[in-house]
Amino acid sequence: DGENNSLALVEIDIYERLLRRAKTEDLSEVSGIGCLYQSGYDRFGRPVIVFVGKWFRFSDINLDKALLYLIYLLDPLVKSDYVITYFHTLTTNANHPSFTWLREVYNVLPYKYKKNLKAFYIVHPTFWTKMTTWWFTTFMAPAIKQKVHSLPGVEYLYSVMSPDQLEIPAYITEYDMSINGLRYFQPESPT
């Protein structure tokens, strides 16, 4: 048990050092890409984090700075419940992070990130996304498996968040309308 406590303290120390760096380093090269940002709140008042997959060019980005920016943006929000909406819309292999990097990020983030994540929505999933998600949530992060939801279109989000709370790039809604039509989903009105 003492070994587990030592390991937990090392993990906390690593995270605290990353957090200090995230608050002091210039992260404009990553923030300027616009692939990760907070966009309003869901119907339960939880902040919504948006990740635009197409704008995350895994092979071209400084992954160390990407992790620091993730920590910089999320650390103040994960103290309480939050949700993530990931748009996989029109991504290519260049946008797919490696399992190694995903595992590293997952392992460095403290428990509050996992515990307070209430939903992870994947919009416009592909076969690759579904397989990756299954693998990741089965073998690396089973604690979040029930929180991951694949959605075929943007309007499926509107049952959990108001459209005016969701800022997304125009290409996503244009693509969505081209594959799903203008109004394909009528969320139940809240009672």
Secondary structure, DSSP 4 states (H G I P E B T S, - for coil): -HHHHHHHHHHHHHHHHHHHHHHHS--HHHHTT-SEEEEEE-TTS-EEEEEEGGG--TTTS-HHHHHHHHHHHHTTTTTS-EEEEEE-TT--GGG---HHHHHHHHHHS-HHHHHHEEEEEEES--HHHHHHHHHIIIII-GGGGGGEEEESSGGGGGGTS-GGG----HHHHHHHHHHH-S----PPPP-
